[in-house]
């Protein structure tokens, strides 16, 4: 238990340092030398809540409320709203630090909603399962864009 607490304190401290060191005054993530982002900058830029803007390049319909979200939580956890339901999964932190998306199985609550909201939720969860990379250039600009193995956009998020 003490080791786990110490590890969490160390991670929190490292994230705080990375967050302040990796940001410019306007809130954008500062690229490191050679325009590459460090693992710490990637983690700092991803931390917090993101609001879904588009699925497969198609904007999310205005009736999809609540809007699906993605939130980077404590180390190794990711979750959010999938429109009607809440979802959660594990995520490989080491891979994420390289811009790769490797998630464990998604678990979700099982509430029902309107057919339209459920269709958005289904499309969102399918796209989330297909996400393999984070577009680091977009992340530097403040947008979280996830792509599939072919490099096609599957999800795009903005800060709420």
Phi, psi and omega per residue, in radians:
X1 nan -0.810 -3.141
X2 -1.086 -0.664 3.113
X3 -1.123 -0.688 -3.132
X4 -1.169 -0.739 3.112
X5 -1.094 -0.788 3.137
X6 -1.085 -0.701 3.134
X7 -1.121 -0.748 -3.140
X8 -1.147 -0.680 3.098
X9 -1.116 -0.750 3.122
X10 -1.091 -0.773 3.131
X11 -1.116 -0.765 3.137
X12 -1.075 -0.751 3.128
X13 -1.126 -0.758 3.132
X14 -1.103 -0.704 3.117
X15 -1.138 -0.702 3.132
X16 -1.105 -0.791 3.121
X17 -1.087 -0.789 -3.121
X18 -1.124 -0.668 -3.117
X19 -1.094 -0.801 -3.110
X20 -1.307 -0.638 -3.119
X21 -1.308 -0.500 -3.027
X22 -1.669 0.126 -3.102
X23 -2.061 2.547 3.003
X24 -1.566 3.054 -3.122
X25 -1.101 -0.426 -3.111
X26 -1.553 0.153 3.102
X27 1.533 -0.141 3.126
X28 -1.386 2.615 3.115
X29 -1.322 2.238 -3.140
X30 -1.404 2.224 3.088
X31 -1.218 2.579 3.089
X32 -1.477 -3.089 -3.119
X33 -0.908 2.368 3.137
X34 1.357 0.251 3.123
X35 1.140 0.232 3.096
X36 -1.613 2.537 3.069
X37 -1.659 2.443 3.056
X38 -1.388 2.867 3.087
X39 -0.979 -0.728 -3.134
X40 -1.123 -0.703 3.116
X41 -1.154 -0.663 3.109
X42 -1.106 -0.841 3.132
X43 -1.060 -0.767 3.141
X44 -1.110 -0.704 -3.126
X45 -1.195 -0.546 -3.107
X46 -1.452 -0.416 -3.041
X47 -1.037 2.383 3.100
X48 1.857 -2.937 -3.041
X49 -1.663 2.499 3.082
X50 -2.200 2.452 3.115
X51 -1.805 2.284 -3.123
X52 -1.134 2.267 3.117
X53 -1.875 -0.635 -3.094
X54 -2.692 2.605 3.028
X55 -2.043 2.092 -3.139
X56 1.025 0.549 3.140
X57 1.501 -0.149 3.135
X58 -1.666 2.156 3.140
X59 -0.997 2.542 3.109
X60 -1.236 2.316 -3.115
X61 -1.088 2.529 -3.094
X62 -1.110 -0.348 3.140
X63 -1.475 -0.014 -3.136
X64 -1.418 1.231 -3.131
X65 -2.006 2.437 -0.058
X66 -1.209 2.629 -3.129
X67 -1.143 2.350 3.079
X68 -0.999 2.560 -3.119
X69 -2.344 2.905 3.026
X70 -2.389 2.330 3.136
X71 -2.345 2.199 3.016
X72 -1.376 2.048 -3.071
X73 -1.793 -2.644 3.138
X74 -1.034 2.892 -3.063
X75 -0.786 2.156 3.069
X76 1.428 0.133 -3.124
X77 -2.185 2.511 3.108
X78 -2.474 2.644 3.139
X79 -3.037 -2.923 3.129
X80 2.701 -2.762 3.057
X81 -1.820 2.489 3.079
X82 -1.865 0.281 -3.119
X83 1.992 -1.438 -3.125
X84 -1.449 -0.714 -3.022
X85 -1.837 2.927 3.030
X86 -1.783 2.534 3.136
X87 -2.302 2.825 3.136
X88 -2.713 2.677 3.094
X89 -2.805 2.897 2.979
X90 -1.552 2.750 3.095
X91 -2.465 2.443 -3.130
X92 -1.294 1.859 -3.085
X93 -1.101 -0.703 -3.124
X94 -1.123 -0.758 3.125
X95 -1.147 -0.722 -3.136
X96 -1.044 -0.639 3.098
X97 -1.130 -0.231 3.079
X98 -1.852 0.051 -3.123
X99 1.566 0.115 3.123
X100 -1.667 2.483 3.121
X101 -1.869 1.974 3.087
X102 -2.300 1.746 -3.109
X103 -1.858 2.656 2.996
X104 -1.401 -3.060 3.131
X105 -1.050 2.462 3.107
X106 -1.475 2.302 3.003
X107 -1.899 2.611 -3.041
X108 -2.598 2.654 2.968
X109 -1.227 2.937 -3.029
X110 -2.194 0.841 3.092
X111 -1.455 2.693 3.113
X112 -1.740 2.666 3.100
X113 -2.496 -2.980 3.118
X114 -1.084 2.703 3.116
X115 -0.987 -0.646 -3.130
X116 -1.161 -0.802 -3.138
X117 -1.148 -0.665 3.123
X118 -1.184 -0.569 3.095
X119 -1.168 -0.720 3.090
X120 -1.106 -0.786 -3.133
X121 -1.047 -0.788 3.136
X122 -1.082 -0.803 -3.139
X123 -1.108 -0.690 3.140
X124 -1.099 -0.856 -3.103
X125 -1.157 -0.623 3.073
X126 -1.137 -0.773 3.134
X127 -1.139 -0.669 3.102
X128 -1.053 -0.697 3.108
X129 -1.182 -0.419 -3.130
X130 -1.574 -0.214 -3.092
X131 -1.156 2.288 -3.129
X132 -2.228 -0.388 -3.093
X133 -2.439 2.717 3.004
X134 -1.897 2.292 3.095
X135 -1.314 1.800 -3.046
X136 -1.183 -0.541 3.083
X137 -1.135 -0.728 3.103
X138 -1.181 -0.655 3.136
X139 -1.085 -0.702 3.090
X140 -1.055 -0.534 -3.124
X141 -1.525 -0.039 3.075
X142 1.717 0.198 3.102
X143 -2.065 2.390 3.068
X144 -1.708 1.891 -3.129
X145 -2.041 2.121 3.133
X146 -1.874 2.420 -3.127
X147 -2.120 2.829 3.111
X148 -1.576 -3.015 -3.098
X149 -1.070 -0.464 3.131
X150 -1.518 -0.048 -3.141
X151 1.568 0.060 3.122
X152 -1.420 2.468 3.126
X153 -1.138 2.246 3.057
X154 -1.914 -0.580 3.134
X155 -2.530 2.522 3.053
X156 -2.362 2.263 -3.095
X157 -2.147 2.692 3.000
X158 -2.274 2.880 3.061
X159 -1.271 2.476 3.129
X160 -1.168 nan nan
